[in-house]
Amino acid sequence: MKRYAIARSAMSGRQVLIAQAGLVSGLLLALLVKELPGMVREVRIYRMTGGLRAHRRYP
């Protein structure tokens, strides 16, 4: 009975986790950059309408 050496995978578990974290952070950064103009617009509208102080003026 011959024993064969188990082939090692090309990447370790830690390397896979680091690659996944890099991929997820890159996707989040791309989403933030894509949505940033809309968020800035919403903040400007919020500030023009009075923010938290405008309870009675705007329902």
C-alpha contacts under 8 A as a table, 3 or more apart, distances in Angstrom:
res1	aa1	res2	aa2	distance
9	S	12	S	6.89
11	M	15	Q	5.98
11	M	16	V	6.56
12	S	15	Q	5.27
12	S	16	V	6.39
13	G	16	V	5.10
13	G	17	L	6.28
14	R	17	L	5.13
14	R	18	I	6.20
15	Q	18	I	5.07
15	Q	19	A	6.11
16	V	19	A	5.07
16	V	20	Q	6.14
17	L	20	Q	5.05
17	L	21	A	6.06
18	I	21	A	5.06
18	I	22	G	6.13
19	A	22	G	5.09
19	A	23	L	6.17
20	Q	23	L	5.03
20	Q	24	V	6.11
21	A	24	V	5.19
21	A	25	S	6.02
22	G	25	S	5.20
22	G	26	G	6.02
23	L	26	G	5.13
23	L	27	L	6.24
24	V	27	L	5.12
24	V	28	L	6.19
25	S	28	L	5.03
25	S	29	L	6.06
26	G	29	L	5.08
26	G	30	A	6.17
27	L	30	A	5.09
27	L	31	L	6.17
28	L	31	L	5.06
28	L	32	L	6.11
29	L	32	L	5.04
29	L	33	V	6.18
30	A	33	V	5.17
30	A	34	K	6.12
31	L	34	K	5.05
31	L	35	E	6.07
32	L	35	E	5.19
32	L	36	L	5.75
33	V	36	L	5.28
34	K	37	P	7.35
35	E	38	G	5.48
35	E	39	M	6.35
36	L	39	M	5.09
36	L	40	V	6.16
37	P	40	V	5.15
37	P	41	R	6.18
38	G	41	R	5.03
38	G	42	E	6.21
39	M	42	E	5.07
39	M	43	V	6.22
40	V	43	V	5.14
40	V	44	R	6.23
41	R	44	R	5.15
41	R	45	I	6.29
42	E	45	I	5.15
42	E	46	Y	6.09
43	V	46	Y	4.98
43	V	47	R	6.12
44	R	47	R	5.13
44	R	48	M	6.13
45	I	48	M	5.07
45	I	49	T	6.25
46	Y	49	T	5.36
46	Y	50	G	6.64
46	Y	51	G	5.39
47	R	50	G	5.32
47	R	51	G	5.15
48	M	51	G	7.37
49	T	54	A	6.90
49	T	58	Y	7.79
50	G	53	R	5.75
50	G	54	A	5.03
51	G	54	A	5.97
52	L	55	H	6.72
54	A	57	R	5.39
54	A	58	Y	6.29
55	H	58	Y	6.12
55	H	59	P	6.86
56	R	59	P	6.71
